[in-house]
Amino acid sequence: MPSMDKKRIYLSPPHLDGAERELLLQAFDSNWITTLGPQVNEFEREICARTGVGYAAALSSGTAALHLALLMLGVGPGDEVVCSDLTFSASANAIAYLGAAPVFVDSERKSWNIDPELLAEELGEKARKGRLPKAAVIVDLYGQCADHDRIGETCRSFGVPVVEDAAEALGATYRGRPAGRFGVMGVYSFNGNKIITTSGGGMLVSDDEGLVRRAKFLATQARDPAPHYQHSEIGYNYRLSNLLAALGRGQLARLDAKVARRKEINGIYRRAFADLPGLEFLPAADFGAPNYWLTVVLITPALFGADREAVRLALEAANIEARPVWKPMHMQPVFRSCPRRGGAVSEDLFARGLCLPSGGGMSGEDIERIAAIIRGCCQGR
Ligand SMILES: *Cc1c(COP(=O)(O)O)cnc(C)c1O
């Protein structure tokens, strides 16, 4: 029987647990409620301080940041851009905005991120044909870094610039270094369900001051320095509002606590399911520390006794939101004709993978409710 009387548990709702309200009202009272303003500058400075990156541009979304990053690398019609196959559509959409074609590369089992071997094969083959991709969009999936040393080495040897899509990975590290710092440019998202949120927003970061300055220029309608409105290039309206930056500052100050709480939630799930056959977790690769944005499980029906969709529906019937793992880009109707390398691993992860509620605001009781339903689905032994 659906227990709709119980409050709904969402996958990853916003968790406002810091000084967001005070900072927001401060921005409000200062009348800086437009794009730009002191909160935006402070938010950018604080992201730099947190990640050690040189420069940052606060934007209206992570997607906008990806779009500008690829635009600044000169991606255009007729170009190819390598992209992680297992990701959210925004990673690939940004490539399509510029008239370029994404080339999807399958995941490795170890981290579910782009497979460094397949990436090397892809670039090697393209180099032999004399037609290298213009860039590579490398995603850090579910808050865990891709194998950036190997990926970076391969891309450098072929002269292909990397844009790191760290939209899901703020607060994670790879060999001690923060996510978002492994390409010429990195991208964070502050969408409503990410580890920190501005309701909607994103950031483009780089150690190259010129790139970040140019991103800010393009994001404010490419206004030439003149007293009148003058434009020599096509611009975009992509800057973050000062109000939302205030929210972001409150959230960012709590990032360590948020990562710690999500790691704790992941641990609770792991202990609750330790004895269940046919249920594994997204592996934590030895090369980094994830931010545990979402806890993701893989369900093998032959052992578990139910498939991931049956588990998802059982949770939904109890008013609990769980979601299948991202549907790989090569399976998306809109990208079906795009070139790709591999795809069997991402297809398998999609078929068996389920993202569990992971919000930092969940109570111990909420997690028990979820765990009990999942345990109840298990018919295996
Ligand atoms: C959320 C997300 C984005 C897009 O960020 P928005 O701020 O929602 O535009 C891009 N890539 C990945 C992998 C994401 O999860």
PDBQT file of the ligand as one rigid body, heavy atoms in Angstrom, charges set to zero:
ROOT
HETATM    1  C1  LIG A 401      24.385  19.089 -13.157  1.00  0.00    +0.000 C 
HETATM    2  C2  LIG A 401      25.383  18.761 -14.191  1.00  0.00    +0.000 A 
HETATM    3  C3  LIG A 401      25.716  19.665 -15.208  1.00  0.00    +0.000 A 
HETATM    4  C4  LIG A 401      24.954  20.926 -15.453  1.00  0.00    +0.000 C 
HETATM    5  O1  LIG A 401      24.949  21.846 -14.461  1.00  0.00    +0.000 OA
HETATM    6  P1  LIG A 401      23.756  22.909 -14.401  1.00  0.00    +0.000 P 
HETATM    7  O2  LIG A 401      24.220  23.860 -13.357  1.00  0.00    +0.000 OA
HETATM    8  O3  LIG A 401      22.527  22.173 -14.015  1.00  0.00    +0.000 OA
HETATM    9  O4  LIG A 401      23.642  23.540 -15.737  1.00  0.00    +0.000 OA
HETATM   10  C5  LIG A 401      26.725  19.339 -16.086  1.00  0.00    +0.000 A 
HETATM   11  N1  LIG A 401      27.363  18.153 -16.005  1.00  0.00    +0.000 NA
HETATM   12  C6  LIG A 401      27.062  17.257 -15.062  1.00  0.00    +0.000 A 
HETATM   13  C7  LIG A 401      27.831  15.975 -15.024  1.00  0.00    +0.000 C 
HETATM   14  C8  LIG A 401      26.053  17.518 -14.137  1.00  0.00    +0.000 A 
HETATM   15  O5  LIG A 401      25.715  16.591 -13.236  1.00  0.00    +0.000 OA
ENDROOT
TORSDOF 0
